Amino acid sequence: MVAQQIIVLLLFMAAVSYAGWRAYKAVSKTKSGGCAKGCGCAAGKAVKI
């Protein structure tokens, strides 16, 4: 019974950590790209001729 509670607690902590990481990534703006997503996907795709 105790092992089951520990497993559930670890899974819950992992889920909360993942949700917090996703929220942090959504809020933080590290690079500004060409699109509105803020992922920086168009920052290095400029082609010089």
C-alpha distance matrix in Angstrom:
0.0 3.8 5.5 5.1 6.5 8.8 10.1 10.8 12.5 14.4 15.6 16.6 18.5 20.2 21.3 22.7 24.4 26.0 27.2 28.7 30.4 31.8 33.1 34.7 36.4 37.7 39.1 40.5 43.9 44.4 47.2 49.5 50.3 52.7 50.3 48.6 45.1 45.6 44.1 47.3 47.8 51.6 52.2 53.2 54.7 58.2 60.8 64.0 67.1
3.8 0.0 3.8 5.3 5.1 6.3 8.7 9.9 10.5 12.3 14.3 15.2 16.4 18.4 20.0 21.0 22.4 24.3 25.7 26.8 28.5 30.3 31.5 32.7 34.6 36.1 37.3 38.5 41.9 42.3 45.2 47.7 48.8 51.3 49.1 47.4 43.9 44.1 42.6 45.7 46.4 50.2 50.6 51.5 53.2 56.7 59.3 62.4 65.6
5.5 3.8 0.0 3.8 5.4 5.1 6.2 8.7 9.8 10.6 12.4 14.2 15.3 16.5 18.4 20.0 21.0 22.6 24.4 25.7 26.9 28.7 30.2 31.4 32.9 34.7 36.2 37.1 40.4 40.6 43.3 45.9 46.7 49.3 47.1 45.7 42.1 42.3 40.5 43.5 44.1 47.9 48.3 49.1 50.7 54.2 56.7 59.8 63.0
5.1 5.3 3.8 0.0 3.8 5.4 5.2 6.2 8.6 9.9 10.7 12.3 14.3 15.4 16.6 18.4 20.0 21.2 22.6 24.3 25.7 27.1 28.6 30.2 31.7 33.1 34.7 36.0 39.3 39.7 42.4 44.7 45.4 47.8 45.4 43.9 40.3 40.8 39.2 42.4 42.8 46.6 47.2 48.2 49.6 53.1 55.7 58.9 62.0
6.5 5.1 5.4 3.8 0.0 3.8 5.4 5.1 6.0 8.6 9.9 10.4 12.1 14.1 15.2 16.3 18.1 19.8 21.0 22.3 24.1 25.7 26.8 28.3 30.1 31.5 32.8 34.1 37.5 38.2 41.0 43.3 44.3 46.8 44.4 42.6 39.1 39.5 38.1 41.4 42.1 45.8 46.4 47.5 49.1 52.5 55.3 58.4 61.6
8.8 6.3 5.1 5.4 3.8 0.0 3.8 5.5 5.0 6.1 8.6 9.8 10.4 12.2 14.2 15.3 16.3 18.2 19.9 20.9 22.3 24.3 25.6 26.7 28.4 30.2 31.4 32.4 35.8 36.1 39.0 41.5 42.6 45.2 43.1 41.5 37.9 38.0 36.4 39.5 40.3 44.0 44.3 45.3 47.1 50.5 53.2 56.2 59.5
10.1 8.7 6.2 5.2 5.4 3.8 0.0 3.8 5.4 5.1 6.2 8.6 9.9 10.6 12.3 14.3 15.3 16.5 18.4 19.9 21.0 22.6 24.3 25.6 27.0 28.7 30.3 31.4 34.5 34.8 37.5 39.9 40.7 43.2 41.0 39.5 35.9 36.2 34.4 37.5 38.0 41.8 42.3 43.2 44.8 48.3 50.9 54.0 57.2
10.8 9.9 8.7 6.2 5.1 5.5 3.8 0.0 3.8 5.5 5.1 6.1 8.6 9.8 10.5 12.3 14.1 15.3 16.5 18.2 19.9 21.1 22.5 24.2 25.7 27.0 28.6 30.0 33.3 34.0 36.6 38.8 39.7 42.0 39.6 37.9 34.3 34.9 33.4 36.7 37.3 41.0 41.7 42.9 44.4 47.8 50.5 53.7 56.9
12.5 10.5 9.8 8.6 6.0 5.0 5.4 3.8 0.0 3.8 5.5 5.0 6.1 8.6 9.8 10.5 12.1 14.2 15.3 16.3 18.2 19.9 21.0 22.3 24.2 25.7 26.9 28.1 31.6 32.2 35.1 37.5 38.6 41.2 38.9 37.1 33.6 33.8 32.5 35.7 36.6 40.3 40.7 42.0 43.8 47.1 49.9 53.0 56.3
14.4 12.3 10.6 9.9 8.6 6.1 5.1 5.5 3.8 0.0 3.8 5.4 5.1 6.1 8.6 9.9 10.4 12.2 14.2 15.2 16.3 18.3 19.9 20.9 22.4 24.3 25.7 26.6 29.8 30.1 32.9 35.4 36.5 39.1 37.1 35.5 31.9 31.9 30.3 33.4 34.2 37.9 38.2 39.3 41.1 44.4 47.2 50.2 53.5
15.6 14.3 12.4 10.7 9.9 8.6 6.2 5.1 5.5 3.8 0.0 3.8 5.5 5.1 6.2 8.7 9.8 10.5 12.3 14.2 15.2 16.5 18.3 19.9 21.1 22.6 24.4 25.6 28.7 29.2 31.8 34.0 34.8 37.2 34.9 33.4 29.8 30.1 28.5 31.7 32.3 36.1 36.7 37.8 39.3 42.7 45.5 48.6 51.8
16.6 15.2 14.2 12.3 10.4 9.8 8.6 6.1 5.0 5.4 3.8 0.0 3.8 5.4 5.1 6.2 8.5 9.9 10.6 12.2 14.2 15.4 16.5 18.2 20.0 21.1 22.6 24.1 27.5 28.3 31.1 33.2 34.2 36.6 34.2 32.3 28.8 29.2 28.1 31.4 32.3 35.9 36.5 38.0 39.6 42.9 45.8 48.9 52.2
18.5 16.4 15.3 14.3 12.1 10.4 9.9 8.6 6.1 5.1 5.5 3.8 0.0 3.8 5.4 5.1 6.1 8.5 9.9 10.4 12.1 14.2 15.2 16.3 18.2 19.9 21.0 22.1 25.5 26.1 29.1 31.4 32.7 35.4 33.3 31.5 28.0 27.9 26.7 29.8 31.0 34.7 34.9 36.3 38.2 41.4 44.4 47.3 50.7
20.2 18.4 16.5 15.4 14.1 12.2 10.6 9.8 8.6 6.1 5.1 5.4 3.8 0.0 3.8 5.5 5.1 6.1 8.6 9.8 10.4 12.3 14.2 15.2 16.4 18.3 20.0 20.9 24.0 24.3 27.0 29.4 30.4 33.0 30.9 29.5 25.8 25.8 24.2 27.3 28.2 31.9 32.3 33.5 35.2 38.5 41.4 44.4 47.7
21.3 20.0 18.4 16.6 15.2 14.2 12.3 10.5 9.8 8.6 6.2 5.1 5.4 3.8 0.0 3.8 5.4 5.1 6.2 8.5 9.8 10.6 12.3 14.2 15.4 16.5 18.4 19.9 23.0 23.9 26.4 28.4 29.2 31.6 29.2 27.4 23.9 24.3 23.1 26.4 27.2 30.9 31.6 33.1 34.5 37.8 40.8 43.9 47.2
22.7 21.0 20.0 18.4 16.3 15.3 14.3 12.3 10.5 9.9 8.7 6.2 5.1 5.5 3.8 0.0 3.8 5.4 5.1 6.1 8.5 9.9 10.5 12.1 14.2 15.3 16.4 18.0 21.4 22.6 25.4 27.4 28.7 31.2 28.9 26.8 23.5 23.6 22.8 26.1 27.4 30.9 31.3 33.1 34.9 37.9 41.1 44.1 47.5
24.4 22.4 21.0 20.0 18.1 16.3 15.3 14.1 12.1 10.4 9.8 8.5 6.1 5.1 5.4 3.8 0.0 3.8 5.5 5.1 6.1 8.6 9.8 10.4 12.2 14.2 15.3 16.2 19.5 20.1 23.0 25.4 26.8 29.5 27.6 25.9 22.4 22.0 20.9 23.9 25.3 28.9 29.0 30.6 32.6 35.6 38.7 41.6 45.0
26.0 24.3 22.6 21.2 19.8 18.2 16.5 15.3 14.2 12.2 10.5 9.9 8.5 6.1 5.1 5.4 3.8 0.0 3.8 5.4 5.1 6.2 8.6 9.8 10.6 12.3 14.3 15.3 18.3 18.9 21.4 23.6 24.5 27.0 24.9 23.4 19.8 19.8 18.3 21.6 22.6 26.2 26.7 28.2 29.9 33.1 36.1 39.1 42.5
27.2 25.7 24.4 22.6 21.0 19.9 18.4 16.5 15.3 14.2 12.3 10.6 9.9 8.6 6.2 5.1 5.5 3.8 0.0 3.8 5.4 5.1 6.1 8.6 9.9 10.6 12.3 14.2 17.3 18.7 21.2 22.9 24.0 26.3 23.9 21.8 18.4 18.8 18.0 21.5 22.7 26.2 26.8 28.8 30.3 33.3 36.5 39.6 42.9
28.7 26.8 25.7 24.3 22.3 20.9 19.9 18.2 16.3 15.2 14.2 12.2 10.4 9.8 8.5 6.1 5.1 5.4 3.8 0.0 3.8 5.4 5.0 6.1 8.6 9.8 10.6 12.0 15.4 16.7 19.7 21.7 23.3 25.9 23.9 21.7 18.5 18.1 17.7 20.9 22.7 26.0 26.1 28.2 30.2 33.0 36.3 39.1 42.6
30.4 28.5 26.9 25.7 24.1 22.3 21.0 19.9 18.2 16.3 15.2 14.2 12.1 10.4 9.8 8.5 6.1 5.1 5.4 3.8 0.0 3.8 5.4 5.1 6.2 8.6 10.0 10.5 13.5 14.2 17.0 19.3 20.7 23.6 21.8 20.1 16.7 16.0 14.9 18.0 19.7 23.1 23.1 24.9 27.0 29.9 33.1 35.9 39.4
31.8 30.3 28.7 27.1 25.7 24.3 22.6 21.1 19.9 18.3 16.5 15.4 14.2 12.3 10.6 9.9 8.6 6.2 5.1 5.4 3.8 0.0 3.8 5.4 5.1 6.2 8.7 10.1 12.7 14.0 16.2 17.9 18.9 21.3 19.1 17.3 13.8 13.8 12.9 16.4 17.7 21.2 21.7 23.7 25.3 28.3 31.5 34.5 37.9
33.1 31.5 30.2 28.6 26.8 25.6 24.3 22.5 21.0 19.9 18.3 16.5 15.2 14.2 12.3 10.5 9.8 8.6 6.1 5.0 5.4 3.8 0.0 3.8 5.5 5.1 6.2 8.6 11.7 13.8 16.3 17.7 19.2 21.5 19.3 16.9 13.9 13.7 13.9 17.3 19.1 22.2 22.6 25.0 26.8 29.4 32.8 35.7 39.1
34.7 32.7 31.4 30.2 28.3 26.7 25.6 24.2 22.3 20.9 19.9 18.2 16.3 15.2 14.2 12.1 10.4 9.8 8.6 6.1 5.1 5.4 3.8 0.0 3.8 5.4 5.2 5.9 9.4 10.9 14.0 15.9 17.9 20.7 19.1 17.0 14.1 12.9 12.9 15.8 18.2 21.2 20.9 23.3 25.5 28.0 31.5 34.1 37.6
36.4 34.6 32.9 31.7 30.1 28.4 27.0 25.7 24.2 22.4 21.1 20.0 18.2 16.4 15.4 14.2 12.2 10.6 9.9 8.6 6.2 5.1 5.5 3.8 0.0 3.8 5.6 5.4 7.8 8.9 11.3 13.3 14.8 17.6 16.0 14.3 11.1 9.9 9.3 12.4 14.5 17.6 17.6 19.9 21.9 24.5 28.0 30.7 34.2
37.7 36.1 34.7 33.1 31.5 30.2 28.7 27.0 25.7 24.3 22.6 21.1 19.9 18.3 16.5 15.3 14.2 12.3 10.6 9.8 8.6 6.2 5.1 5.4 3.8 0.0 3.8 5.9 7.8 10.3 12.1 12.9 14.2 16.5 14.3 12.0 9.0 8.7 9.3 12.7 14.7 17.4 17.9 20.7 22.2 24.6 28.2 31.0 34.4
39.1 37.3 36.2 34.7 32.8 31.4 30.3 28.6 26.9 25.7 24.4 22.6 21.0 20.0 18.4 16.4 15.3 14.3 12.3 10.6 10.0 8.7 6.2 5.2 5.6 3.8 0.0 3.8 6.5 9.6 12.0 12.8 15.0 17.4 15.6 13.0 10.8 9.7 11.1 13.9 16.6 18.9 18.8 21.9 23.8 25.8 29.5 32.0 35.4
40.5 38.5 37.1 36.0 34.1 32.4 31.4 30.0 28.1 26.6 25.6 24.1 22.1 20.9 19.9 18.0 16.2 15.3 14.2 12.0 10.5 10.1 8.6 5.9 5.4 5.9 3.8 0.0 3.8 6.1 9.1 10.7 13.4 16.4 15.4 13.5 11.4 9.0 10.0 12.1 15.2 17.5 16.7 19.5 21.9 23.8 27.5 29.8 33.4
43.9 41.9 40.4 39.3 37.5 35.8 34.5 33.3 31.6 29.8 28.7 27.5 25.5 24.0 23.0 21.4 19.5 18.3 17.3 15.4 13.5 12.7 11.7 9.4 7.8 7.8 6.5 3.8 0.0 3.8 5.8 7.1 10.0 13.1 12.6 11.2 9.7 6.5 8.0 9.2 12.7 14.4 13.4 16.5 18.9 20.5 24.2 26.3 29.9
44.4 42.3 40.6 39.7 38.2 36.1 34.8 34.0 32.2 30.1 29.2 28.3 26.1 24.3 23.9 22.6 20.1 18.9 18.7 16.7 14.2 14.0 13.8 10.9 8.9 10.3 9.6 6.1 3.8 0.0 3.8 6.9 9.7 13.3 13.7 13.2 11.5 8.0 8.0 8.1 11.8 13.5 11.7 14.3 17.2 18.9 22.5 24.4 28.1
47.2 45.2 43.3 42.4 41.0 39.0 37.5 36.6 35.1 32.9 31.8 31.1 29.1 27.0 26.4 25.4 23.0 21.4 21.2 19.7 17.0 16.2 16.3 14.0 11.3 12.1 12.0 9.1 5.8 3.8 0.0 3.8 6.3 10.0 11.0 11.4 10.3 6.6 6.6 5.2 8.9 10.0 8.1 10.9 13.7 15.2 18.8 20.8 24.5
49.5 47.7 45.9 44.7 43.3 41.5 39.9 38.8 37.5 35.4 34.0 33.2 31.4 29.4 28.4 27.4 25.4 23.6 22.9 21.7 19.3 17.9 17.7 15.9 13.3 12.9 12.8 10.7 7.1 6.9 3.8 0.0 3.8 6.9 8.2 8.6 8.8 5.4 6.9 5.2 8.6 8.6 7.2 10.8 12.9 13.8 17.6 19.6 23.1
50.3 48.8 46.7 45.4 44.3 42.6 40.7 39.7 38.6 36.5 34.8 34.2 32.7 30.4 29.2 28.7 26.8 24.5 24.0 23.3 20.7 18.9 19.2 17.9 14.8 14.2 15.0 13.4 10.0 9.7 6.3 3.8 0.0 3.7 5.5 7.6 7.9 5.7 6.3 3.8 5.7 5.1 4.9 8.6 9.8 11.0 14.8 17.2 20.6
52.7 51.3 49.3 47.8 46.8 45.2 43.2 42.0 41.2 39.1 37.2 36.6 35.4 33.0 31.6 31.2 29.5 27.0 26.3 25.9 23.6 21.3 21.5 20.7 17.6 16.5 17.4 16.4 13.1 13.3 10.0 6.9 3.7 0.0 3.8 6.9 8.6 7.9 8.9 7.0 7.2 5.0 6.5 9.8 9.6 10.2 13.8 16.3 19.2
50.3 49.1 47.1 45.4 44.4 43.1 41.0 39.6 38.9 37.1 34.9 34.2 33.3 30.9 29.2 28.9 27.6 24.9 23.9 23.9 21.8 19.1 19.3 19.1 16.0 14.3 15.6 15.4 12.6 13.7 11.0 8.2 5.5 3.8 0.0 3.8 5.5 6.5 7.8 7.7 7.5 7.0 9.3 12.5 12.1 13.3 16.7 19.6 22.3
48.6 47.4 45.7 43.9 42.6 41.5 39.5 37.9 37.1 35.5 33.4 32.3 31.5 29.5 27.4 26.8 25.9 23.4 21.8 21.7 20.1 17.3 16.9 17.0 14.3 12.0 13.0 13.5 11.2 13.2 11.4 8.6 7.6 6.9 3.8 0.0 3.8 5.5 8.2 9.3 10.1 10.4 12.2 15.6 15.6 16.9 20.4 23.1 25.9
45.1 43.9 42.1 40.3 39.1 37.9 35.9 34.3 33.6 31.9 29.8 28.8 28.0 25.8 23.9 23.5 22.4 19.8 18.4 18.5 16.7 13.8 13.9 14.1 11.1 9.0 10.8 11.4 9.7 11.5 10.3 8.8 7.9 8.6 5.5 3.8 0.0 3.8 5.5 8.0 8.8 10.4 12.2 15.3 15.7 17.7 21.2 24.2 27.1
45.6 44.1 42.3 40.8 39.5 38.0 36.2 34.9 33.8 31.9 30.1 29.2 27.9 25.8 24.3 23.6 22.0 19.8 18.8 18.1 16.0 13.8 13.7 12.9 9.9 8.7 9.7 9.0 6.5 8.0 6.6 5.4 5.7 7.9 6.5 5.5 3.8 0.0 3.8 5.6 7.9 9.5 10.1 13.4 14.7 16.5 20.2 22.9 26.1
44.1 42.6 40.5 39.2 38.1 36.4 34.4 33.4 32.5 30.3 28.5 28.1 26.7 24.2 23.1 22.8 20.9 18.3 18.0 17.7 14.9 12.9 13.9 12.9 9.3 9.3 11.1 10.0 8.0 8.0 6.6 6.9 6.3 8.9 7.8 8.2 5.5 3.8 0.0 3.8 5.5 8.4 9.0 11.6 13.0 15.5 19.0 21.9 25.2
47.3 45.7 43.5 42.4 41.4 39.5 37.5 36.7 35.7 33.4 31.7 31.4 29.8 27.3 26.4 26.1 23.9 21.6 21.5 20.9 18.0 16.4 17.3 15.8 12.4 12.7 13.9 12.1 9.2 8.1 5.2 5.2 3.8 7.0 7.7 9.3 8.0 5.6 3.8 0.0 3.8 5.6 5.3 8.1 9.9 12.1 15.7 18.4 21.8
47.8 46.4 44.1 42.8 42.1 40.3 38.0 37.3 36.6 34.2 32.3 32.3 31.0 28.2 27.2 27.4 25.3 22.6 22.7 22.7 19.7 17.7 19.1 18.2 14.5 14.7 16.6 15.2 12.7 11.8 8.9 8.6 5.7 7.2 7.5 10.1 8.8 7.9 5.5 3.8 0.0 3.8 5.7 7.3 7.8 10.7 13.9 17.1 20.3
51.6 50.2 47.9 46.6 45.8 44.0 41.8 41.0 40.3 37.9 36.1 35.9 34.7 31.9 30.9 30.9 28.9 26.2 26.2 26.0 23.1 21.2 22.2 21.2 17.6 17.4 18.9 17.5 14.4 13.5 10.0 8.6 5.1 5.0 7.0 10.4 10.4 9.5 8.4 5.6 3.8 0.0 3.8 5.7 5.3 7.5 10.9 14.0 17.1
52.2 50.6 48.3 47.2 46.4 44.3 42.3 41.7 40.7 38.2 36.7 36.5 34.9 32.3 31.6 31.3 29.0 26.7 26.8 26.1 23.1 21.7 22.6 20.9 17.6 17.9 18.8 16.7 13.4 11.7 8.1 7.2 4.9 6.5 9.3 12.2 12.2 10.1 9.0 5.3 5.7 3.8 0.0 3.8 5.9 7.2 10.8 13.2 16.7
53.2 51.5 49.1 48.2 47.5 45.3 43.2 42.9 42.0 39.3 37.8 38.0 36.3 33.5 33.1 33.1 30.6 28.2 28.8 28.2 24.9 23.7 25.0 23.3 19.9 20.7 21.9 19.5 16.5 14.3 10.9 10.8 8.6 9.8 12.5 15.6 15.3 13.4 11.6 8.1 7.3 5.7 3.8 0.0 3.8 5.7 8.6 11.0 14.6
54.7 53.2 50.7 49.6 49.1 47.1 44.8 44.4 43.8 41.1 39.3 39.6 38.2 35.2 34.5 34.9 32.6 29.9 30.3 30.2 27.0 25.3 26.8 25.5 21.9 22.2 23.8 21.9 18.9 17.2 13.7 12.9 9.8 9.6 12.1 15.6 15.7 14.7 13.0 9.9 7.8 5.3 5.9 3.8 0.0 3.8 6.2 9.6 12.7
58.2 56.7 54.2 53.1 52.5 50.5 48.3 47.8 47.1 44.4 42.7 42.9 41.4 38.5 37.8 37.9 35.6 33.1 33.3 33.0 29.9 28.3 29.4 28.0 24.5 24.6 25.8 23.8 20.5 18.9 15.2 13.8 11.0 10.2 13.3 16.9 17.7 16.5 15.5 12.1 10.7 7.5 7.2 5.7 3.8 0.0 3.8 6.5 9.7
60.8 59.3 56.7 55.7 55.3 53.2 50.9 50.5 49.9 47.2 45.5 45.8 44.4 41.4 40.8 41.1 38.7 36.1 36.5 36.3 33.1 31.5 32.8 31.5 28.0 28.2 29.5 27.5 24.2 22.5 18.8 17.6 14.8 13.8 16.7 20.4 21.2 20.2 19.0 15.7 13.9 10.9 10.8 8.6 6.2 3.8 0.0 3.8 6.4
64.0 62.4 59.8 58.9 58.4 56.2 54.0 53.7 53.0 50.2 48.6 48.9 47.3 44.4 43.9 44.1 41.6 39.1 39.6 39.1 35.9 34.5 35.7 34.1 30.7 31.0 32.0 29.8 26.3 24.4 20.8 19.6 17.2 16.3 19.6 23.1 24.2 22.9 21.9 18.4 17.1 14.0 13.2 11.0 9.6 6.5 3.8 0.0 3.8
67.1 65.6 63.0 62.0 61.6 59.5 57.2 56.9 56.3 53.5 51.8 52.2 50.7 47.7 47.2 47.5 45.0 42.5 42.9 42.6 39.4 37.9 39.1 37.6 34.2 34.4 35.4 33.4 29.9 28.1 24.5 23.1 20.6 19.2 22.3 25.9 27.1 26.1 25.2 21.8 20.3 17.1 16.7 14.6 12.7 9.7 6.4 3.8 0.0
